[in-house]
Amino acid sequence: MKRIFKLGILAAALSLCFSGCGIKAGRKTSETEESFKSDTNKESVEDTTEVNDSEGTLVLGSISDKVYSNKMLDIKFDISKTGLDFVSDEGLKNMGNDGIERSDVAAVKKHIEDGKSFIDMFAVDNTDTTKRISVSLAKNNVLMPMDEYLDAQKEIMESQLSKVPKDQLKSSEVKKSDAYFLGKELSCLDIYVDTTVAKQCQKYLFVVKDDYMMIIVSSGKDEKEAQAGLDLFQKYE
């Protein structure tokens, strides 16, 4: 079966997952850290309401009392005891959502239809920016078994990492692995990076939800910390 992928699905996730390790084109690490702190300023990160299209096929999650939830994806995520802070909608708009307002559902749908991912939630620990968790939505383009899909995404990630200047990235490895999510063991991709700033592991989960695909990225200093981030998710109630 022919493999058809668009790089945009992973572009935002890859850009964000390395920002705490000093890998972000054109920006110094200190600038990136200040950006995170600004975007997670407790006064600017207000509760948000659910957004959905008229058909109910696309639903963007909401944040209330430090709990992110998305009924379409059947997940919720409580940061109240984690040390994590949510990035504000304004921050998400500028960090990886091409300046799109989440309230503009038509623009969000077009963004996804064009083969890009839309970040629905992003949380970061401002005292240790290797710790980050994000949930993104993309078009369901899985036209093959998940094992083959992961092989294809692995190739894309390796290609992107090979373009990072060597003065920023000492080494990297992408491999297929497993993760526990909502009581199930799922296949995933693990990325290990060693930069001039820090070592980091990211777990990438791709979960199909009807017409859309949920991409969850959990990052930490090692695989144990990355899995711990996934353990924070619960079923939507």
Secondary structure, 3 states (H helix, E strand, C coil): CCCCCCCHHHHHHHHHHHHHHCCCCCCCHHHHHHHHHHHCCCCCCCCECCEECCCCCCEECEEECCEEEECCCCEEEECCCCCCEECCHHHHHHHCCCCCCCCCHHHHHHHHHCCCCEEEEEEECCCCCCCEEEEEEEECCCCCCHHHHHHHHHHHHHHHHHCCCCCCEEEEEEEEEEEEECCEEEEEEEEEEEECCCEEEEEEEEEEECCEEEEEEEEECCHHHHHHHHCCEEECC
